[in-house]
């Protein structure tokens, strides 16, 4: 048997050999850090026996796949610790994930104190150093074993396996768990670990099935790596928009109002107002859009024409019952059908096209309760929506412009480097999900591939993610926890003009179907606000800040001048306030820093006499004394250009 190693060298053996034995034959040092094997490109357990020629790479703890094995083993050690401390808990699944591992249990909720106790028990198990062994059983015996252990979820998993599946278990000193592996050779291989949190989950992700308790943890090969990761998690917590946005009084939620229905407080509403005005001015004054304002609901008839009634009813809020009520309405999940009727209100010539309709649209989508999160996943939201009615020969150029406009918005917001591009394509094996013929879909998608390649934009193609009436380019970003959300969508639609009998008159006087582009300039305002909170940790660019300047009089005697400064700034479009409290100036400055304000203006006798202000900022610390007119010109220019100034370290101020 010839084993070709990663470096190209070849090992020959007379008989079958386990991966771990080959690692020992290469070197004892390699065997000590080995976690798994990679055989012909497939990750396998160290206990796997090789009996034929193959390529072999020994996966160590320094390799990403090796770290996954460590984390997978840590999840099993955690499960054993839970069973020792909470014998009535039922185990389900416990995989490694990108930044750690989790295990789901049917149990009462776990407190932080419980997690600490589980961690301590894990330490005992690791110290005991049990050898981890693998064995297989026939289906009937496997089911019997899990029934004897009173583990109904494991029984269900076994019953759902294919008839010819190998059913494997791992035993670590008496704790036996159903698992495909791979795992470390011993529990002693876990060096640095931490249980992070616990939360509720559903068995197999189905809200109609059992509620479970999920414990998240992580593991690393070195304590220093774990410490760095935990520090990163602390930074994430500080940036989490759901926490920070509430602390900054940008938004809140109220149980009696409902899940996914956030209240934008004055500061948050002001930020969204600034973004909305910016986008509307861009669209209307520079990009050639005309504005519409359409109803928030419509009869079911409209959605039946568009196809949403057949393809999207589960995601809509329907008012009434077709079997009972004469008229059934639904809150709109999108604006396109409404704007189509704006188009149909007038007959159009080929010379009129393209027509670009823009609308700041409030939409409603019946998201699952388990999907709700802060401002990123809500049931009512506002979007910078638009639909372009174009001739077929204009489609590519207009689509490219939509991409360019989206990229411009991302650049101004300072997030252009934080996104990925996805071509959301149809799934030809799931025809009932879509309308239209395959030829139309394939032609449309090829146009989009050609455009993205021509523009030099890297993208991934996601099969099955298209809307039922057309493929789209999704521009996605990750939140602080690594979950990816779609921020901006640009969609090619060659089908709905037929559904709505839309046409224009061409040069020959014939009626011709237009094409349609569905697009957003910046997407959902609420989700964008959440993104910006996390991106900037609440320290927004000056133009976006709901409070851009706070004037700080050093005593009550200078409140009148402080008010004069504030009024002058407000007249120039700067959001300014006065801190007129009878507090020491040092306290006022510290509080303004804590509020993440871009600018503080300290005023006293000299400033009042000279009509100046003493400027402090997040960007340069103490900027010195300036004439009020100079500072006003400076900040107005910063706001006008939407400059993103670089922060300085706190200890430099």
VENWONOR-V831285 format. One record per residue. N is the residue number from 1. RES is the residue in one small letter. D_CENTER is the distance of its C-alpha to the mean C-alpha in Angstrom with 1 decimal. Layout:
n/res/d_center
N/RES/D_CENTER
N/RES/D_CENTER
//
This chain:
n/res/d_center
1/x/48.2
2/x/46.6
3/x/43.2
4/x/41.7
5/x/39.6
6/x/36.7
7/x/39.3
8/x/41.4
9/x/44.1
10/x/45.5
11/x/46.5
12/x/49.1
13/x/49.8
14/x/52.6
15/x/50.6
16/x/47.2
17/x/45.1
18/x/41.9
19/x/39.1
20/x/39.7
21/x/43.4
22/x/42.8
23/x/40.6
24/x/43.5
25/x/45.9
26/x/44.0
27/x/43.9
28/x/43.7
29/x/41.2
30/x/38.8
31/x/39.3
32/x/38.4
33/x/34.9
34/x/34.4
35/x/31.5
36/x/31.7
37/x/33.1
38/x/31.8
39/x/34.5
40/x/34.4
41/x/30.7
42/x/29.9
43/x/29.0
44/x/31.8
45/x/33.2
46/x/35.7
47/x/38.2
48/x/38.0
49/x/41.5
50/x/41.9
51/x/45.1
52/x/44.8
53/x/44.2
54/x/40.5
55/x/38.2
56/x/36.9
57/x/34.5
58/x/34.5
59/x/31.0
60/x/31.2
61/x/29.2
62/x/28.2
63/x/26.5
64/x/22.8
65/x/24.2
66/x/26.7
67/x/24.2
68/x/22.6
69/x/26.1
70/x/26.6
71/x/23.5
72/x/24.5
73/x/28.0
74/x/26.7
75/x/25.0
76/x/28.5
77/x/30.2
78/x/28.0
79/x/28.9
80/x/32.5
81/x/32.3
82/x/30.9
83/x/33.7
84/x/36.3
85/x/35.3
86/x/34.2
87/x/36.5
88/x/35.6
89/x/31.9
90/x/31.0
91/x/28.9
92/x/26.4
93/x/24.1
94/x/22.9
95/x/21.0
96/x/19.8
97/x/16.1
98/x/14.6
99/x/15.3
100/x/18.0
101/x/19.1
102/x/19.5
103/x/22.3
104/x/22.6
105/x/25.9
106/x/27.8
107/x/28.9
108/x/29.1
109/x/26.2
110/x/26.2
111/x/26.7
112/x/26.1
113/x/29.8
114/x/29.5
115/x/26.9
116/x/29.4
117/x/32.2
118/x/30.2
119/x/29.6
120/x/33.3
121/x/34.2
122/x/32.1
123/x/34.0
124/x/37.2
125/x/36.2
126/x/35.2
127/x/38.5
128/x/40.4
129/x/39.3
130/x/39.5
131/x/39.7
132/x/37.1
133/x/38.8
134/x/37.7
135/x/39.6
136/x/39.5
137/x/41.1
138/x/42.1
139/x/40.0
140/x/42.6
141/x/43.0
142/x/39.3
143/x/39.0
144/x/42.1
145/x/40.7
146/x/37.5
147/x/39.6
148/x/41.9
149/x/39.1
150/x/37.9
151/x/34.4
152/x/33.8
153/x/30.2
154/x/31.5
155/x/34.3
156/x/31.9
157/x/29.9
158/x/33.3
159/x/34.6
160/x/31.6
161/x/32.2
162/x/34.1
163/x/37.9
164/x/38.2
165/x/35.3
166/x/36.4
167/x/35.7
168/x/35.2
169/x/35.2
170/x/35.0
171/x/37.4
172/x/37.0
173/x/40.2
174/x/40.5
175/x/36.9
176/x/36.2
177/x/32.9
178/x/32.1
179/x/30.0
180/x/29.9
181/x/29.3
182/x/29.7
183/x/30.6
184/x/32.4
185/x/36.2
186/x/36.4
187/x/34.4
188/x/35.8
189/x/33.2
190/x/30.5
191/x/31.0
192/x/28.1
193/x/25.7
194/x/24.1
195/x/22.9
196/x/19.8
197/x/19.3
198/x/20.0
199/x/18.5
200/x/19.4
201/x/18.6
202/x/20.4
203/x/22.7
204/x/21.2
205/x/18.2
206/x/20.8
207/x/21.2
208/x/24.8
209/x/25.5
210/x/26.2
211/x/24.1
212/x/23.5
213/x/22.7
214/x/20.2
215/x/20.9
216/x/18.5
217/x/20.3
218/x/20.4
219/x/23.4
220/x/24.6
221/x/28.0
222/x/28.9
223/x/28.8
224/x/28.0
225/x/24.7
226/x/23.8
227/x/24.8
228/x/22.6
229/x/19.5
230/x/20.4
231/x/20.8
232/x/17.3
233/x/16.0
234/x/18.2
235/x/16.7
236/x/13.2
237/x/14.9
238/x/16.5
239/x/13.5
240/x/11.5
241/x/11.6
242/x/12.8
243/x/15.6
244/x/16.4
245/x/16.2
246/x/18.8
247/x/20.8
248/x/21.1
249/x/22.1
250/x/19.6
251/x/18.9
252/x/19.9
253/x/20.0
254/x/23.3
255/x/24.1
256/x/27.0
257/x/24.9
258/x/22.3
259/x/18.8
260/x/16.1
261/x/18.8
262/x/18.1
263/x/21.0
264/x/20.5
265/x/23.2
266/x/25.4
267/x/23.4
268/x/20.1
269/x/22.1
270/x/23.9
271/x/20.8
272/x/19.6
273/x/23.3
274/x/23.4
275/x/20.5
276/x/22.0
277/x/25.5
278/x/24.4
279/x/22.8
280/x/25.7
281/x/28.2
282/x/26.7
283/x/26.7
284/x/30.1
285/x/32.0
286/x/30.8
287/x/29.0
288/x/31.5
289/x/29.8
290/x/31.7
291/x/30.3
292/x/30.5
293/x/30.0
294/x/29.9
295/x/30.0
296/x/27.2
297/x/28.8
298/x/31.1
299/x/33.4
300/x/32.3
301/x/34.6
302/x/32.1
303/x/29.3
304/x/31.8
305/x/32.8
306/x/29.2
307/x/28.5
308/x/25.7
309/x/28.1
310/x/28.5
311/x/25.0
312/x/22.7
313/x/24.8
314/x/22.8
315/x/19.9
316/x/22.6
317/x/24.5
318/x/28.1
319/x/31.0
320/x/34.1
321/x/35.4
322/x/36.9
323/x/39.7
324/x/40.6
325/x/39.9
326/x/41.5
327/x/38.4
328/x/34.8
329/x/32.0
330/x/28.2
331/x/25.7
332/x/24.2
333/x/20.7
334/x/21.3
335/x/24.1
336/x/25.4
337/x/28.4
338/x/29.6
339/x/29.6
340/x/31.4
341/x/34.3
342/x/34.3
343/x/35.0
344/x/37.6
345/x/39.4
346/x/41.3
347/x/42.6
348/x/41.2
349/x/42.8
350/x/41.2
351/x/41.9
352/x/39.5
353/x/36.5
354/x/33.7
355/x/33.0
356/x/29.6
357/x/28.7
358/x/26.1
359/x/25.1
360/x/23.0
361/x/22.1
362/x/21.3
363/x/20.0
364/x/19.8
365/x/18.0
366/x/18.9
367/x/15.7
368/x/16.5
369/x/17.0
370/x/15.1
371/x/11.8
372/x/12.4
373/x/10.4
374/x/11.8
375/x/11.3
376/x/7.9
377/x/9.7
378/x/13.4
379/x/16.7
380/x/18.1
381/x/16.5
382/x/18.0
383/x/17.3
384/x/19.2
385/x/20.5
386/x/23.3
387/x/25.5
388/x/27.9
389/x/31.1
390/x/32.5
391/x/35.3
392/x/34.4
393/x/35.8
394/x/33.4
395/x/30.2
396/x/29.2
397/x/30.0
398/x/28.2
399/x/25.1
400/x/25.2
401/x/25.7
402/x/22.6
403/x/20.6
404/x/22.6
405/x/22.0
406/x/18.2
407/x/18.6
408/x/21.0
409/x/18.7
410/x/16.0
411/x/18.9
412/x/20.3
413/x/17.1
414/x/17.1
415/x/13.8
416/x/15.3
417/x/15.0
418/x/11.3
419/x/10.5
420/x/11.5
421/x/13.6
422/x/14.1
423/x/17.2
424/x/16.6
425/x/20.1
426/x/22.2
427/x/23.5
428/x/27.3
429/x/27.8
430/x/26.4
431/x/28.6
432/x/28.7
433/x/25.1
434/x/26.1
435/x/28.9
436/x/31.0
437/x/32.8
438/x/31.5
439/x/33.3
440/x/31.4
441/x/28.0
442/x/29.0
443/x/30.6
444/x/27.7
445/x/25.2
446/x/27.7
447/x/27.9
448/x/24.2
449/x/24.4
450/x/27.5
451/x/25.9
452/x/22.9
453/x/25.4
454/x/27.8
455/x/25.3
456/x/24.4
457/x/20.6
458/x/19.2
459/x/17.2
460/x/16.6
461/x/18.0
462/x/16.3
463/x/19.2
464/x/19.1
465/x/16.1
466/x/18.5
467/x/19.5
468/x/22.9
469/x/24.7
470/x/23.2
471/x/21.0
472/x/18.4
473/x/16.6
474/x/12.8
475/x/11.4
476/x/7.7
477/x/5.9
478/x/3.9
479/x/4.2
480/x/7.6
481/x/7.4
482/x/6.1
483/x/3.6
484/x/3.1
485/x/3.9
486/x/7.5
487/x/9.0
488/x/12.6
489/x/14.7
490/x/18.3
491/x/20.3
492/x/23.8
493/x/26.0
494/x/29.5
495/x/30.1
496/x/29.8
497/x/32.7
498/x/34.9
499/x/33.7
500/x/34.5
501/x/37.6
502/x/36.5
503/x/38.8
504/x/40.3
505/x/43.9
506/x/44.3
507/x/47.2
508/x/49.4
509/x/48.9
510/x/46.9
511/x/43.9
512/x/40.7
513/x/37.2
514/x/34.6
515/x/31.1
516/x/28.0
517/x/24.8
518/x/22.0
519/x/19.7
520/x/17.8
521/x/18.6
522/x/15.6
523/x/13.9
524/x/13.3
525/x/14.8
526/x/13.3
527/x/9.6
528/x/11.0
529/x/12.9
530/x/10.1
531/x/8.7
532/x/12.4
533/x/13.2
534/x/11.0
535/x/12.1
536/x/15.7
537/x/15.9
538/x/17.7
539/x/20.1
540/x/19.5
541/x/21.7
542/x/25.0
543/x/24.8
544/x/21.8
545/x/23.2
546/x/24.6
547/x/27.5
548/x/28.4
549/x/31.8
550/x/33.5
551/x/37.3
552/x/38.9
553/x/42.6
554/x/44.3
555/x/46.6
556/x/47.5
557/x/50.0
558/x/47.4
559/x/45.3
560/x/47.1
561/x/46.3
562/x/42.6
563/x/42.5
564/x/44.2
565/x/41.6
566/x/38.8
567/x/40.6
568/x/41.1
569/x/37.4
570/x/36.4
571/x/38.9
572/x/37.2
573/x/33.8
574/x/32.5
575/x/30.9
576/x/33.2
577/x/34.5
578/x/37.4
579/x/37.3
580/x/40.9
581/x/40.9
582/x/43.8
583/x/41.8
584/x/42.5
585/x/40.9
586/x/39.3
587/x/37.5
588/x/36.3
589/x/35.0
590/x/33.1
591/x/31.5
592/x/30.5
593/x/28.8
594/x/27.0
595/x/25.9
596/x/24.4
597/x/26.8
598/x/27.4
599/x/31.1
600/x/33.9
601/x/37.4
602/x/40.2
603/x/43.5
604/x/47.0
605/x/50.6
606/x/50.4
607/x/47.4
608/x/49.0
609/x/52.3
610/x/50.8
611/x/48.0
612/x/45.4
613/x/42.2
614/x/41.2
615/x/37.6
616/x/35.0
617/x/31.4
618/x/28.2
619/x/28.9
620/x/32.5
621/x/33.6
622/x/37.1
623/x/37.7
624/x/41.2
625/x/43.3
626/x/43.0
627/x/44.7
628/x/42.7
629/x/43.0
630/x/41.6
631/x/38.6
632/x/38.0
633/x/38.2
634/x/35.8
635/x/33.0
636/x/33.6
637/x/33.2
638/x/30.0
639/x/28.6
640/x/30.1
641/x/28.7
642/x/25.3
643/x/25.9
644/x/23.4
645/x/25.8
646/x/25.2
647/x/25.3
648/x/28.1
649/x/28.0
650/x/29.0
651/x/32.1
652/x/33.3
653/x/33.7
//
